[in-house]
Amino acid sequence: MKPYIKFAFVVCCAAVIPLLSSKAATVTVTVGNGGFFFFPSSVTIQPGDTVQWTWSAGGHSSTSGTPGLPNGLWDSGILNQGATFSHTFPSAGSFPYFCSPHGACCGMVGSVTVAEVDTVVITRAQYTTSRSQLTVQATDTDDTAKLTVSVTSTGQVLGMMTNKGGGSYSAKFTVTPNPRQITVSSNLGGSAVARVKVR
């Protein structure tokens, strides 16, 4: 293989692999099961996630906006039992929706909240050889996040970090051998990778 073709192949793989490993989720909302309501009526998801509405009864819709004021982001049309309709939410925000025949008269409304993904920064990743101890410190833009440390190469979870308040986190783990590179992942979707320094 010629060198420039190898380089192009490596660049393409580097661009595509992160897309394949993204964690987009699908959340299901039931439409009209036992009455004029969506269940659950309110969901919170991450950017890139999808909501799939599943009809338990006919004569309902999932229409973006508020009763009498559709905003045009999506409209399933009026569907019957067994039908499904999906919409993917690419960015953060709050998205109300309603059933066009039953929103105004019967209060058949729902909402999708797309939460902003937090930002994780690893400020210290240090391995002390004499004690086989890994010390990790990190910050998160959301001080309610739960951070988990794992070995990047294997995915082995080392444990949770302690929330010190104000977006600061720390942890110490006894681990052999030096993991060389770690990943800190948040339950809110953010993550960071850092090389481990040896002391």
N, C-alpha and C positions, 0 to 999 in steps of 0.2 A: 504494500500500500504506500502510495506517495505521501511524503511528510505533510503537505498542505491538506490532503484528504483526511489524514489521521487527526490533524488539528481541528478541522471542521467537524468531524465526528465527535471529538471530545467536547467541543463547545456546544454542539446540539444536545448531547447527553446532559451536560451540566445545566442547560436551560430547561430541559424537559423533566428530569428526575424530581426536582422540587414540586412541580405541578402534579406529578403522579402520587406524591406522598401527602398532598394536602388532605385535611381531615374534614371535608364538607359533609354535613349531616343532612338527613331528611327527617322532618318532624311531621307527624300525622295529626290532623284535626278532623274530628268526626262532625258531619253536617246533619242536623235534624234528627238525631237519635233520641226519640221519646219526646220531642217538642220542638219549639222554635228557638233553638240555640246551637252554638258551635261548642265542641268540647275537645280540648280545653278552649275557653273563650279568649285566653291571652297566652301567648308563647313568647319566649325570648330565645333568640338564636344568634349566630355569629355571621359576619359578612361571608357570602358564598354559599350559605346553607339554603335549603329548599323547604317550603311548607307544602305538604300534599293534603288537600282536602278530600275526604272520602264520604260519599253520600250514603246515609243509612235510611233516608226517606227522600221521596221525590218532591219537586216543586220549589227547590231552593237554589240560591246562587252564592258565590263568593265574589264580591265586587268591592274593589278598593275605594276608599273614601268614607263618607258618612251618609246615613240615610237621606236620600234626596240630593246629595252632592257627590256623585262619583268623581274620582279624580283621574281615571283613565289608566292607572298603572297596570291593573289586571281586571278581567271580568270573565268568569267561567261561563256565563250564560246560565239559564235555568236548566238544571240537570236532574236526572232521576236516580233512584236507588241503585247502588252498585257502581256509579260513575266516580271517576277521580279527576282532579285538576291540580296542577302543580305550578308554583311560581318560585323562582330563585331570587334571592335578595342580595345584590352585589355590594351594597354599602350600608353603613349604619344609619339608623333613624327609627322613627315610630310610624307604623303603618296601620291605621284603622281600616276595617272592612265591615261589610254588612251583607245581608241577604236582600236582594232587590225587592221581592214581594213582601218580606216580613220584617225588614229593618225598622221602618217608621212605625208601623202599627203594633208590632209585637216585641220590639227591642232585640231582634236577632242580629247582634253585632259582635265583633271580635277585634283583636289587635295583635299585631306582630311587632315586637321590639327587636331590632337588630343592634346588638351591643358592639361597641367599638372594641377591637382586639387590643389588649394591653401590650405594653412594651417592657420586655425583660432585658436587663443589662447585668452581666456578670462582672463584678468589680474585683473579685479575688478568687483564684482557683490555684491553691498551693498544696503540694504533697510533701509532707515531712517524712523522709525515708526512715529515719531512726525510730519513728513511732508508727509507721504505716498509716499515717493519718492525712486525710484529705480535708482541707478547710475551704469552704465555699462561702462567699458573700455576694449578694445580688441586690438589685433594686427593681421595683416594678411600679409602673405608672398608676396602678390600681392597688391601694394598700389593703384591699380585702382579698387579694389573690392568694391561692394556695400554690406554692412552688414545689416542684419535685426535681430531684437531681438524678441523672442517669449517666451511664457510660455511653458515649456517643457511638463507639464502634460496635457494641454488642446490644445496646438497648437495655442492659441490666439496670434496674431501678435501685439506687442506693438509699433513697429515703426522701422524706419531706424536709423542707427548710423551716426554721422557726421565724415567725413574723415578729420583728422587733418594733414595729410601728412606723408610721410615716413612710411606708414603702420600702423599708430596709429589711433584709432577710439574711439569715446566716445558718450554717450547718457545719458539723464535723462528723466525718465517717471514718471508721477503721476499715481499710480496704487494701488488699494485696492482689496483684501488683498495682503500681501507679496506673490509673486509667488513661493517662496521657491527654485525653480530651473529654470534656463533659458537656452535657446538655442540661439546661435548666428550663423546665416547661411549666407553664401556668395553666390552671384549670379554666382560665378565660381565653385561652388560645395563643397567647404570646409564648415565645421561646428564644433562647440564645445559646450559642455554642462558644466554648473557650478552651484554649490549650492550657493544660495544667503545668504550672511552674514547679520545679523540684527544688527542695531546700535540704 
